[in-house]
Amino acid sequence: MRIHMLAAGVLLVLGAASAGCDEKLEDLTGPTPNLEPTLSSIQREIFDTTDSAGRQACTNCHTDAGRNPSGGMNLRSGMAYASLVGTASTGKPGATRVIPGDPENSYIIHKLEGRTDIVGTRMPRGNSFLTEGQLLVIKRWIQLGAPNN
């Protein structure tokens, strides 16, 4: 009986995974159809750009251009990797912003999803949050080891 339930579960997961293969990445990422799981794409499409849904560019607040970056996190091009990967959160002691290979424990994902364990508010501020597809791409980049690509 246990083997039949396990086999049924595996078939269900495989079926769902193969159905997901028919969906194009741009269908998932909504207002950022060119978004890919690379830092350069995330930089261009998320950090630096206000998207077509009205979500403001992250660098509106997280920049050192004429100010101290919000939360001490500078997301400007050339600075974002060092501000994110393996870097401790200044707002939540013990939390690491991006843990390569571990999106579920990366504090940036907690902040972007608005989880209950965050300090402060969900990011980005306002009512225009990232879409599920945008979050999936960022999680995938982290899962791939958060390379500086």
N, C-alpha and C positions, 0 to 999 in steps of 0.2 A: 504494500500500500504506500509506504514512504517513497519507494523508488518511482511509482507512478505519479505521485504528487510532485516529486522533484523534476521528473521528465516533463510534466505538464508546465511547470514553472519555467523551465529552460526554454521550451517551445514558445511560451508566451513572450518571454523577453526577446528571443530571436525574432519573432514575428514583429514585435514593436520596433525593434532596431532596424529591420529591413524596410518597414513602412517609412521610418524616418529618413532613410536614404533617398527616397524620392523627393524629399523637400529640399529646395535649394537654400544655400546659406543666406542669400539676399532676401528670401521670403521670411526668414526668422529674424533678421536684424532690423526690419522696419525702416525707420528714418535714416539709417546708415547702411544702405545696400552694399557698399564696398568694404564693409568691416570684415577683417580676417583676424585669426588668432596670432597676431604678431604685435610686438610692441610698436613698431612704426605705424601699423594700421590703427591700433588703438589710440596712439598719439594723435594721428591726423583726424580720425573720425569721431573720437570721444573727447579727448583732453583739449584739443585745439579748436574744435568746431561747435558752434551752436547748430543743432540739427533741425531738420525740417518740421519736427514735432514741437519745436520751441524750447527744448532742453538746452540750457546755457552751457557754453564751453567750460570745462573744469578750470581752465587757466584764467578765467575771470576772477577767481578767488585764490587759486593755488598757483601763485606766481611771485617771483621776487622782483618783478619789473615795477620799481617805484614804491614797493611796499614789502612787508614781511608776509610770506605765504601763509595762508590760513592753515592752522594746525601744524605749521612748520613743514608742510608738504609742498614742494615745488614741482609742479607737473609740466613745466615748460620743456620743450624739446631739448634733449641733451642733459637734462637734469632729472627727469622723471624716474629713470631706472634706479638711480642712487637714492632717490627719495622713497621708493617703494620696496624694492626687492631686498629682503633680509633686514629691513629697517624697522625699529621699534616705533610703535605709535606713541605720540606725545600726549594723546588724550586718554589712553587706556593703558595703564601700567601692565606689563606682561604680554601685551598683544603685539604681534608682528604684522605689518601692513601686507606684505606678500611673502608667503612661504612657498618657495618653488616646489612644484609637484603636489601641493596641498591647498586647493582652492577653498575647501570647506572650513579650514582653520585660519585662512588668510583674513585679517581684520578688514581689509578693503571690501571684501565680499559681504561681510556682516554690515558694514556701513551702507553699501550700495543696495542691499536688500532690506535694510531697516530692521534687522534682527533685534530681539529684546535685550541682548547683552551689550549693545553699543552705548558709548558715552556721547552725549550730545544728540544731534538730529541725523536723520537719514540723509544721505548724499545722493545726488546733488540737492542742494536746498531748493525749496519751492515744491511745486506739485508735478513737475515734469521729470519723472524718474526714468532710469534706463529701462528699456523693454526686456522681456525675458530672453529674447534672442541676443541682445547686446550683452546681457549678463552671461549667457552661455559662452559667448566668444571670449570674454575676459576670463571666465573660469577655465576654458580650454587652454588659453595661453599660459595660465598659471600651472595647470595640470601638465603641460608639456615642459615644465621646468622654468617658466618665466624667463626665457632667453632674451638677451639684449639685441633683438633683431628688429 
